[in-house]
Amino acid sequence: MPLKSLSGTVSILHARALSAGARRGILSAGNLRVTCMFGRSGRSSLKREGDGTTPRGVWPLRRVLVRPGIRAPGRLPSRVMRRDDGWCDDPNDRNYNLLVKLPYSASHEALWREDELYDIVVVLGYNDRSRKRRAGSAVFLHLADAKGGPTAGCIAVSRRDMMKLLPLCGQRTCIKVW
């Protein structure tokens, strides 16, 4: 598979850990290589809800959610985030691993955060088609913690690097976590 299509988009982003149990890695897109962070428990081929691992595999980039005032460069579908956006993480709820409107009665994660980590969120196509209970939810590519901390199971990059990555991504771009 070629790294760049005629439209200039990268077909696969590669997210590779620096060592077997590492929380830090390298995300590459064509010739661009940036530091990324993984889940607090590393990566796993058997992701489970709440385990703190980033799931190994190949996941499509679905869409981008951005805070008001931020323009998401690139060709991915995007929308401005709302204060009442949330993501259901309750495996027993019918909206498990889906965007929900807050307040929401089942367990969920608020997407509008004060720490800026979700100012730009790329929704990954992990466990979203034929959703499986307890297989994990809310797996995103988002902004990294300024102190370099791990994620709760996502992939994170700096804001500067996200703005370099997004223009390379299109509707057929996937991320491979290995």
C-alpha positions as YAML, in Angstrom:
chain: A
units: angstrom
residues:
- id: 1
  name: MET
  ca: [0.00, 0.00, 0.00]
- id: 2
  name: PRO
  ca: [1.54, 3.36, -0.97]
- id: 3
  name: LEU
  ca: [2.19, 5.87, 1.77]
- id: 4
  name: LYS
  ca: [0.64, 8.73, -0.18]
- id: 5
  name: SER
  ca: [-2.33, 8.67, -2.49]
- id: 6
  name: LEU
  ca: [-2.88, 11.06, -5.38]
- id: 7
  name: SER
  ca: [-4.83, 13.32, -3.00]
- id: 8
  name: GLY
  ca: [-1.74, 13.67, -0.78]
- id: 9
  name: THR
  ca: [-3.21, 11.77, 2.16]
- id: 10
  name: VAL
  ca: [-1.35, 9.09, 4.07]
- id: 11
  name: SER
  ca: [-3.11, 5.74, 4.04]
- id: 12
  name: ILE
  ca: [-1.63, 4.41, 7.30]
- id: 13
  name: LEU
  ca: [-0.25, 6.11, 10.40]
- id: 14
  name: HIS
  ca: [2.11, 3.81, 12.31]
- id: 15
  name: ALA
  ca: [2.18, 4.04, 16.11]
- id: 16
  name: ARG
  ca: [5.03, 1.91, 17.45]
- id: 17
  name: ALA
  ca: [6.15, 1.64, 21.07]
- id: 18
  name: LEU
  ca: [9.80, 2.24, 21.95]
- id: 19
  name: SER
  ca: [9.94, -1.08, 23.83]
- id: 20
  name: ALA
  ca: [7.62, -3.96, 24.77]
- id: 21
  name: GLY
  ca: [5.94, -2.32, 27.79]
- id: 22
  name: ALA
  ca: [6.55, 1.30, 26.84]
- id: 23
  name: ARG
  ca: [3.96, 4.03, 27.25]
- id: 24
  name: ARG
  ca: [5.90, 6.25, 24.84]
- id: 25
  name: GLY
  ca: [6.27, 5.62, 21.14]
- id: 26
  name: ILE
  ca: [6.79, 7.02, 17.67]
- id: 27
  name: LEU
  ca: [3.90, 7.85, 15.37]
- id: 28
  name: SER
  ca: [4.92, 8.06, 11.72]
- id: 29
  name: ALA
  ca: [3.04, 9.33, 8.70]
- id: 30
  name: GLY
  ca: [5.10, 9.10, 5.55]
- id: 31
  name: ASN
  ca: [8.34, 10.94, 6.37]
- id: 32
  name: LEU
  ca: [6.89, 12.67, 9.45]
- id: 33
  name: ARG
  ca: [7.83, 11.11, 12.78]
- id: 34
  name: VAL
  ca: [6.52, 12.42, 16.09]
- id: 35
  name: THR
  ca: [6.52, 11.27, 19.71]
- id: 36
  name: CYS
  ca: [3.28, 9.75, 20.95]
- id: 37
  name: MET
  ca: [1.95, 8.41, 24.23]
- id: 38
  name: PHE
  ca: [-0.01, 5.22, 24.82]
- id: 39
  name: GLY
  ca: [-2.17, 3.98, 27.70]
- id: 40
  name: ARG
  ca: [-0.88, 3.81, 31.26]
- id: 41
  name: SER
  ca: [-0.78, 0.00, 30.94]
- id: 42
  name: GLY
  ca: [0.90, -0.04, 27.52]
- id: 43
  name: ARG
  ca: [-0.68, -1.77, 24.51]
- id: 44
  name: SER
  ca: [-2.75, -4.92, 24.30]
- id: 45
  name: SER
  ca: [-4.29, -7.22, 21.72]
- id: 46
  name: LEU
  ca: [-7.05, -8.00, 24.24]
- id: 47
  name: LYS
  ca: [-8.29, -4.56, 25.27]
- id: 48
  name: ARG
  ca: [-10.91, -4.49, 28.05]
- id: 49
  name: GLU
  ca: [-12.97, -1.60, 29.38]
- id: 50
  name: GLY
  ca: [-11.00, 0.39, 31.94]
- id: 51
  name: ASP
  ca: [-7.73, -1.60, 31.66]
- id: 52
  name: GLY
  ca: [-5.64, 1.44, 30.64]
- id: 53
  name: THR
  ca: [-4.25, -0.21, 27.51]
- id: 54
  name: THR
  ca: [-4.18, 1.09, 23.97]
- id: 55
  name: PRO
  ca: [-5.57, -1.57, 21.64]
- id: 56
  name: ARG
  ca: [-3.18, -3.08, 19.10]
- id: 57
  name: GLY
  ca: [-4.49, -3.33, 15.57]
- id: 58
  name: VAL
  ca: [-5.44, -1.19, 12.60]
- id: 59
  name: TRP
  ca: [-8.19, 1.37, 13.22]
- id: 60
  name: PRO
  ca: [-9.77, 3.82, 10.76]
- id: 61
  name: LEU
  ca: [-9.85, 7.52, 11.58]
- id: 62
  name: ARG
  ca: [-13.58, 8.33, 11.68]
- id: 63
  name: ARG
  ca: [-13.89, 12.06, 12.38]
- id: 64
  name: VAL
  ca: [-12.45, 15.00, 14.30]
- id: 65
  name: LEU
  ca: [-14.11, 16.85, 17.16]
- id: 66
  name: VAL
  ca: [-12.61, 20.27, 17.96]
- id: 67
  name: ARG
  ca: [-13.23, 22.95, 20.54]
- id: 68
  name: PRO
  ca: [-14.75, 26.19, 19.21]
- id: 69
  name: GLY
  ca: [-12.13, 28.45, 17.65]
- id: 70
  name: ILE
  ca: [-9.90, 25.59, 16.49]
- id: 71
  name: ARG
  ca: [-9.84, 24.70, 12.81]
- id: 72
  name: ALA
  ca: [-9.05, 21.06, 12.08]
- id: 73
  name: PRO
  ca: [-6.82, 21.00, 9.01]
- id: 74
  name: GLY
  ca: [-7.17, 18.10, 6.62]
- id: 75
  name: ARG
  ca: [-9.80, 16.04, 4.90]
- id: 76
  name: LEU
  ca: [-11.39, 14.15, 7.79]
- id: 77
  name: PRO
  ca: [-15.02, 14.95, 8.59]
- id: 78
  name: SER
  ca: [-15.08, 17.31, 11.55]
- id: 79
  name: ARG
  ca: [-17.46, 19.16, 13.82]
- id: 80
  name: VAL
  ca: [-17.22, 21.67, 16.61]
- id: 81
  name: MET
  ca: [-17.46, 20.11, 20.06]
- id: 82
  name: ARG
  ca: [-20.31, 21.12, 22.33]
- id: 83
  name: ARG
  ca: [-20.22, 21.50, 26.10]
- id: 84
  name: ASP
  ca: [-22.78, 18.69, 26.41]
- id: 85
  name: ASP
  ca: [-20.80, 16.14, 24.34]
- id: 86
  name: GLY
  ca: [-19.96, 12.93, 26.15]
- id: 87
  name: TRP
  ca: [-18.89, 9.38, 25.29]
- id: 88
  name: CYS
  ca: [-20.70, 6.42, 26.86]
- id: 89
  name: ASP
  ca: [-18.35, 3.91, 28.54]
- id: 90
  name: ASP
  ca: [-20.98, 1.75, 30.22]
- id: 91
  name: PRO
  ca: [-20.80, -1.74, 28.60]
- id: 92
  name: ASN
  ca: [-24.40, -2.44, 29.61]
- id: 93
  name: ASP
  ca: [-25.85, 0.68, 28.00]
- id: 94
  name: ARG
  ca: [-27.33, 0.66, 24.50]
- id: 95
  name: ASN
  ca: [-25.10, 3.64, 23.59]
- id: 96
  name: TYR
  ca: [-21.86, 1.98, 24.70]
- id: 97
  name: ASN
  ca: [-18.89, 3.45, 22.83]
- id: 98
  name: LEU
  ca: [-20.98, 6.18, 21.20]
- id: 99
  name: LEU
  ca: [-21.19, 9.95, 21.38]
- id: 100
  name: VAL
  ca: [-23.96, 10.97, 23.80]
- id: 101
  name: LYS
  ca: [-25.53, 14.22, 24.98]
- id: 102
  name: LEU
  ca: [-24.92, 15.17, 28.62]
- id: 103
  name: PRO
  ca: [-26.31, 14.87, 31.17]
- id: 104
  name: TYR
  ca: [-26.43, 11.14, 30.55]
- id: 105
  name: SER
  ca: [-27.64, 8.59, 33.08]
- id: 106
  name: ALA
  ca: [-25.14, 5.79, 32.28]
- id: 107
  name: SER
  ca: [-21.38, 5.97, 32.91]
- id: 108
  name: HIS
  ca: [-19.70, 8.31, 30.45]
- id: 109
  name: GLU
  ca: [-16.73, 10.52, 29.80]
- id: 110
  name: ALA
  ca: [-17.22, 14.27, 29.29]
- id: 111
  name: LEU
  ca: [-15.49, 15.40, 26.11]
- id: 112
  name: TRP
  ca: [-15.44, 19.07, 27.14]
- id: 113
  name: ARG
  ca: [-12.44, 19.12, 29.47]
- id: 114
  name: GLU
  ca: [-10.56, 21.90, 31.22]
- id: 115
  name: ASP
  ca: [-7.11, 20.33, 30.70]
- id: 116
  name: GLU
  ca: [-7.07, 20.85, 26.88]
- id: 117
  name: LEU
  ca: [-6.36, 17.15, 26.16]
- id: 118
  name: TYR
  ca: [-9.58, 16.93, 24.15]
- id: 119
  name: ASP
  ca: [-9.34, 20.27, 22.36]
- id: 120
  name: ILE
  ca: [-8.76, 18.13, 19.26]
- id: 121
  name: VAL
  ca: [-10.09, 14.56, 19.28]
- id: 122
  name: VAL
  ca: [-9.80, 12.13, 16.38]
- id: 123
  name: VAL
  ca: [-12.38, 9.39, 16.89]
- id: 124
  name: LEU
  ca: [-10.86, 6.01, 16.01]
- id: 125
  name: GLY
  ca: [-12.89, 3.16, 14.59]
- id: 126
  name: TYR
  ca: [-12.12, 0.85, 17.50]
- id: 127
  name: ASN
  ca: [-15.00, -1.39, 18.68]
- id: 128
  name: ASP
  ca: [-17.51, 0.77, 16.84]
- id: 129
  name: ARG
  ca: [-18.94, -1.64, 14.29]
- id: 130
  name: SER
  ca: [-20.52, -4.66, 15.96]
- id: 131
  name: ARG
  ca: [-19.69, -3.13, 19.34]
- id: 132
  name: LYS
  ca: [-18.69, -5.74, 21.88]
- id: 133
  name: ARG
  ca: [-19.46, -5.21, 25.56]
- id: 134
  name: ARG
  ca: [-16.42, -4.61, 27.74]
- id: 135
  name: ALA
  ca: [-14.05, -4.59, 24.72]
- id: 136
  name: GLY
  ca: [-13.17, -0.93, 25.37]
- id: 137
  name: SER
  ca: [-14.57, 2.45, 24.47]
- id: 138
  name: ALA
  ca: [-13.54, 6.04, 23.83]
- id: 139
  name: VAL
  ca: [-10.28, 5.16, 22.07]
- id: 140
  name: PHE
  ca: [-9.12, 8.40, 20.47]
- id: 141
  name: LEU
  ca: [-6.10, 10.15, 19.03]
- id: 142
  name: HIS
  ca: [-5.97, 13.33, 21.11]
- id: 143
  name: LEU
  ca: [-3.61, 15.94, 22.52]
- id: 144
  name: ALA
  ca: [-0.85, 14.88, 24.88]
- id: 145
  name: ASP
  ca: [-0.49, 15.88, 28.49]
- id: 146
  name: ALA
  ca: [2.08, 18.69, 28.76]
- id: 147
  name: LYS
  ca: [3.90, 16.74, 31.50]
- id: 148
  name: GLY
  ca: [4.31, 13.70, 29.22]
- id: 149
  name: GLY
  ca: [1.97, 11.41, 31.11]
- id: 150
  name: PRO
  ca: [0.31, 8.35, 29.58]
- id: 151
  name: THR
  ca: [-3.30, 8.20, 28.42]
- id: 152
  name: ALA
  ca: [-6.18, 6.10, 29.76]
- id: 153
  name: GLY
  ca: [-5.96, 3.92, 26.62]
- id: 154
  name: CYS
  ca: [-5.77, 6.36, 23.75]
- id: 155
  name: ILE
  ca: [-2.91, 7.67, 21.61]
- id: 156
  name: ALA
  ca: [-1.77, 11.24, 22.25]
- id: 157
  name: VAL
  ca: [0.51, 13.70, 20.46]
- id: 158
  name: SER
  ca: [1.42, 17.33, 21.04]
- id: 159
  name: ARG
  ca: [-0.82, 20.05, 19.61]
- id: 160
  name: ARG
  ca: [1.95, 21.10, 17.23]
- id: 161
  name: ASP
  ca: [2.34, 17.53, 15.97]
- id: 162
  name: MET
  ca: [-1.43, 17.04, 15.66]
- id: 163
  name: MET
  ca: [-1.59, 20.08, 13.39]
- id: 164
  name: LYS
  ca: [1.13, 18.49, 11.21]
- id: 165
  name: LEU
  ca: [-0.61, 15.08, 11.15]
- id: 166
  name: LEU
  ca: [-4.18, 16.09, 10.35]
- id: 167
  name: PRO
  ca: [-3.47, 17.54, 6.88]
- id: 168
  name: LEU
  ca: [-1.96, 14.17, 5.94]
- id: 169
  name: CYS
  ca: [-5.12, 12.26, 6.92]
- id: 170
  name: GLY
  ca: [-8.17, 11.53, 4.83]
- id: 171
  name: GLN
  ca: [-11.29, 9.40, 5.03]
- id: 172
  name: ARG
  ca: [-9.33, 6.26, 4.11]
- id: 173
  name: THR
  ca: [-6.53, 6.80, 6.63]
- id: 174
  name: CYS
  ca: [-6.03, 4.19, 9.36]
- id: 175
  name: ILE
  ca: [-3.73, 4.05, 12.35]
- id: 176
  name: LYS
  ca: [-1.78, 0.86, 13.05]
- id: 177
  name: VAL
  ca: [-0.86, 0.38, 16.70]
- id: 178
  name: TRP
  ca: [1.86, -2.24, 17.23]
...
